[in-house]
Amino acid sequence: MRSIRHKTLFAAAFAFAMTLSSTAMAQFDYRCDSCMSQYTYCAGQPNASIPQCVDEYNVCAGRYDCPYMPIE
């Protein structure tokens, strides 16, 4: 009986870990990363307008269903 409980607990832990792993992988999208790179490049320019960079990021993010950046 003890062996069955141990195997069941191991299987449950394994299933939980796989679910957590697949959820984390589903949230990463290279397109969102490219929007953030575009923002970083824009903000790094010598005469950068941060609100304009945020607007450009949000337009890009809207196309790919990425999280928006708040405008301050």
Beta strands, then each sheet from edge to edge (+ up, - down):
end
